[in-house]
Amino acid sequence: MINTKYISTKYLDAIILDDDYIKLVINRVQKSPYGYTKRDLLSSPFGVKTKAFTYNFVSNKVDEVYSTFPNEEIHELINKVKLYKNEKSN
């Protein structure tokens, strides 16, 4: 059985698979008039080893989809992944 952990920000998801691979998911976000936020998949590149999941990797993949994107959100995702990894190792 594969252990899976989802870590999300507004536009990005990191799917951690068995603590060995991380898959990035890049979404488009639209506010619905019905009171919820709709997220549509824009890109989901192949998963990479945990050590390869860096700010530069995420930034390059986001640049393939968005012409401008807030760097703070990339930092937020990377920090959440690091926090999860630190909690897991303790």
C-alpha positions in Angstrom: 0.0 0.0 0.0 1.3 3.4 -0.9 1.3 6.1 1.8 0.1 9.4 0.3 0.1 12.9 1.8 -1.4 16.0 0.1 0.0 19.4 0.9 -1.7 22.4 -0.6 -1.5 26.1 -1.2 -4.0 28.2 -3.1 -2.7 27.2 -6.6 -0.3 24.3 -5.9 -0.3 20.8 -4.5 2.5 18.5 -3.5 1.6 14.9 -3.4 4.1 13.0 -1.3 4.3 9.3 -2.2 5.8 6.9 0.4 8.1 9.8 1.5 10.3 9.1 -1.5 8.7 10.9 -4.4 6.8 14.2 -4.7 4.4 15.0 -7.5 3.6 18.7 -8.2 0.1 19.8 -9.2 -0.5 23.2 -10.6 -4.1 24.5 -10.7 -6.1 27.4 -12.0 -8.3 28.9 -9.3 -11.7 30.5 -10.0 -14.1 31.9 -7.4 -17.5 30.5 -7.9 -20.6 32.7 -7.6 -22.0 29.8 -5.4 -19.5 30.5 -2.6 -16.7 28.0 -3.2 -13.4 28.1 -5.0 -13.1 25.9 -8.1 -9.6 24.5 -8.9 -8.9 23.3 -12.4 -5.8 21.2 -13.2 -3.3 23.0 -15.5 -0.3 20.8 -15.2 1.0 17.8 -13.3 4.6 16.9 -14.3 6.1 13.6 -13.4 7.0 13.1 -9.8 10.6 13.6 -8.6 12.7 12.3 -5.8 12.1 14.2 -2.6 15.6 15.8 -2.8 14.9 17.1 -6.3 11.7 18.9 -5.2 13.3 22.3 -4.7 12.2 25.9 -5.1 13.9 26.0 -8.5 12.1 22.8 -9.7 8.7 24.2 -8.6 9.4 27.6 -10.0 10.5 26.2 -13.4 7.4 24.1 -13.7 5.1 27.0 -12.7 6.8 29.2 -15.3 5.8 26.7 -18.0 2.1 27.4 -17.1 1.9 31.0 -15.7 3.6 34.1 -17.1 3.5 35.7 -13.6 3.1 33.9 -10.3 3.6 34.9 -6.7 7.0 33.6 -5.4 5.6 33.6 -1.9 3.2 30.8 -2.8 6.1 28.6 -4.0 8.0 29.4 -0.8 4.9 28.5 1.2 4.6 25.1 -0.5 8.3 24.3 -0.1 8.1 25.3 3.6 5.0 23.1 4.2 6.8 20.1 2.6 9.9 20.7 4.7 7.8 21.0 7.9 6.0 17.8 7.1 9.3 16.0 6.4 10.8 17.3 9.7 7.7 16.2 11.7 7.9 12.8 10.0 11.6 12.3 10.8 11.0 13.1 14.6 
